[in-house]
Amino acid sequence: MFSARLYAGSLRSLRPAGTFLRHLSTTKVCLGRAVVYANNGDPSSVLSVVSYPPVPSTPPPNSINIKFILSPINPADINVIEGVYPSKPTKTDALTTQGLGSEGKPVFIGGNEGLAQVTAVGQGTANSLKVGDWVIITKQQAGTWMSERNILAQDVARVPQASKLQEDQAATLTVNPPTAYNMLHDFVRLKEGDWVIQNGANSAVGQAVIQIAAAEKINTINLVRSRDNIDQLKEQLTQLGATHVLTYDELADKSTRDKIKVWTGGKPIRLGLNCVGGKETTSMARFLGQDAHLVSYGAMSKQPLSLPTSLFIFKNLTAHGFWQSQWYKTKSAEDRDKLMEVLVGYISSGKLSTPDHEVLQIKSSQSDDEAASTIREIFKKLSEGRYGKKVLLRVD
Amino acid sequence: MFSARLYAGSLRSLRPAGTFLRHLSTTKVCLGRAVVYANNGDPSSVLSVVSYPPVPSTPPPNSINIKFILSPINPADINVIEGVYPSKPTKTDALTTQGLGSEGKPVFIGGNEGLAQVTAVGQGTANSLKVGDWVIITKQQAGTWMSERNILAQDVARVPQASKLQEDQAATLTVNPPTAYNMLHDFVRLKEGDWVIQNGANSAVGQAVIQIAAAEKINTINLVRSRDNIDQLKEQLTQLGATHVLTYDELADKSTRDKIKVWTGGKPIRLGLNCVGGKETTSMARFLGQDAHLVSYGAMSKQPLSLPTSLFIFKNLTAHGFWQSQWYKTKSAEDRDKLMEVLVGYISSGKLSTPDHEVLQIKSSQSDDEAASTIREIFKKLSEGRYGKKVLLRVD
């Protein structure tokens, strides 16, 4: 249970210190801050920012204290806050029993992905973490939009070869690059010169797919929505390593089948990656060859996957889903570390770049209310799809 | 190539005998007969019946002569004749070079499934077939709606333990029972007491699924369309071994989820079998548990498979197709024999019965034209769905 684990050892030691803490908060020394919500709903309405007392400097056994460096805001986080995501956080009263924030009631702490630095190590932690190590949070919906916390050592993974990475690279390492890598490797054994087709190709995962495939000499056909600056987008994706980029309209054109046959030399496309759903995916699936696999990791169109049964029966199509959170749950720590090693290799050698992003800093000079309105504004823009960039949160 | 194989050795020996054969045909001795078509189209328009000269009594090396006993008419055969089925027969001129039927042009011979008896064995046949053996045709779209033919030994399989089987049981052994058996075994490792859900449960395959599952102590939830005699149908399927039978309307009822939970004791349903497509399959898929497999082998509604992407991503659903023809193509003769052994065991022990059927006999007393109009009439009724029974063709 989340609430039992968070501050597992610190709650008891803090409870009697209420008065002391209220005193602390008036003198403004080193309080932690977190982006939280008490009820599910539209993030631009339900999110607030609370201050909480410092984490005790000696972590309970098997746990560590960490200070967050950067915590991404991912599209799925919006669904989590809305309460429509299957993987749900648990409310914690660790922050609010101090009488701080949310009128003393238990709250959810926002954020799933995050890069943090170890500040203290409890006794008996198994994964030999040291103070100063960079770690990423691997426990689902643990809460990462905050300044510092105590966490079980088993719920983080050390960032391998951290010295080779920038903060933004390490902070965005957990979700999108592994999704791209695993989808390219877990379903079809691709060889150099093979072909993959994907839609939503300019998403963060899509860009990682392009780059990892290019690094492994796999060809990609990349589908994107048409837009005003389509040539610029095509150029950008081609720079990343895309073999071909097509709009959905171009894909629908009758001449495209022949064109793709020329590109591939008639080689069947055996892997399709889908984050869109709906008719765009139906069209894409028709370009898959015999014994192909269609892997879905998103449904941006909010339309169901609709596929002719004949593709399954006569072309032996197999349709799968992919969810990186589930991968982390079912794989061993060694598998996880091996994957990170590979990805860090790609990043540090310049083969895999971090998608466009900006850092949103919650400054210590801001009041909780000021910080909350900054956060809510960002989410308003994010829900409207007005943010082309990924947002990385830094909570001072 | 089909046309090269059929009568591989007999064509040459027959060609000079045209006059002789025309003479034979006027004296009506032992001509073969086949249901053929020269062009794709509605079976009730394009099918005709032709007579052809007897197959030479000595088969070419590696081939055998066979006499058909019963040849089923399956739903897919209609699609083959219409030309919309992916597995296409090849035209043969083996019958028509004799100046018989179809104005001397090459024709397709109808039929994919068939039970035949070996009447002569050529030199060097590898599978030790003997005269008198019962065989089933395993080569796709080889042509089975006929009285006799020569065929490569590799394109048939001996019916195992034939003495234990009736003609109708052996004739319907090749397509539906193996489809049911393989779908129950190839995708999920089911244990006694596990649950399977299927739609189109009263189809020939559906009935075989019910019986094989019951024999293996697997529970089935069976979905059928509502109809006037629904209680009778439910009773019939329950007699076969169905654990539960529901109409699609009953499935849609809100109380059904709880009802199924009680039935299964909360055990997740890990296998769904689909021959319908469309919204009935969407509803069914929502009852599948975590890590389930949905296997499609038909699309009777002619609607595509439409599934929420979330089932794939968050419940790790995998969607497959199954095509028995493809199974035969990719598996070894030993696999095939092993499968037949198991199925004959089920049939001979009374655990797997042949679905309702009738034998349509093309009598030697009928002229080709009379026979053709009988056949066309049957297909008219079949296309209109007015035949509740399977039709087994016997060509004298």
Boltz contact constraints between the chains, C-beta under 6 A:
constraints:
  - contact:
      token1: [A, 86]
      token2: [B, 314]
      max_distance: 6.0
  - contact:
      token1: [A, 277]
      token2: [B, 309]
      max_distance: 6.0
  - contact:
      token1: [A, 296]
      token2: [B, 309]
      max_distance: 6.0
  - contact:
      token1: [A, 296]
      token2: [B, 312]
      max_distance: 6.0
  - contact:
      token1: [A, 299]
      token2: [B, 309]
      max_distance: 6.0
  - contact:
      token1: [A, 304]
      token2: [B, 306]
      max_distance: 6.0
  - contact:
      token1: [A, 304]
      token2: [B, 307]
      max_distance: 6.0
  - contact:
      token1: [A, 304]
      token2: [B, 308]
      max_distance: 6.0
  - contact:
      token1: [A, 305]
      token2: [B, 307]
      max_distance: 6.0
  - contact:
      token1: [A, 305]
      token2: [B, 309]
      max_distance: 6.0
  - contact:
      token1: [A, 306]
      token2: [B, 304]
      max_distance: 6.0
  - contact:
      token1: [A, 306]
      token2: [B, 306]
      max_distance: 6.0
  - contact:
      token1: [A, 307]
      token2: [B, 304]
      max_distance: 6.0
  - contact:
      token1: [A, 307]
      token2: [B, 305]
      max_distance: 6.0
  - contact:
      token1: [A, 308]
      token2: [B, 304]
      max_distance: 6.0
  - contact:
      token1: [A, 309]
      token2: [B, 277]
      max_distance: 6.0
  - contact:
      token1: [A, 309]
      token2: [B, 296]
      max_distance: 6.0
  - contact:
      token1: [A, 309]
      token2: [B, 299]
      max_distance: 6.0
  - contact:
      token1: [A, 309]
      token2: [B, 305]
      max_distance: 6.0
  - contact:
      token1: [A, 312]
      token2: [B, 296]
      max_distance: 6.0
  - contact:
      token1: [A, 312]
      token2: [B, 321]
      max_distance: 6.0
  - contact:
      token1: [A, 313]
      token2: [B, 321]
      max_distance: 6.0
  - contact:
      token1: [A, 313]
      token2: [B, 323]
      max_distance: 6.0
  - contact:
      token1: [A, 314]
      token2: [B, 86]
      max_distance: 6.0
  - contact:
      token1: [A, 316]
      token2: [B, 321]
      max_distance: 6.0
  - contact:
      token1: [A, 318]
      token2: [B, 320]
      max_distance: 6.0
  - contact:
      token1: [A, 319]
      token2: [B, 319]
      max_distance: 6.0
  - contact:
      token1: [A, 320]
      token2: [B, 318]
      max_distance: 6.0
  - contact:
      token1: [A, 321]
      token2: [B, 312]
      max_distance: 6.0
  - contact:
      token1: [A, 321]
      token2: [B, 313]
      max_distance: 6.0
  - contact:
      token1: [A, 321]
      token2: [B, 316]
      max_distance: 6.0
  - contact:
      token1: [A, 323]
      token2: [B, 313]
      max_distance: 6.0
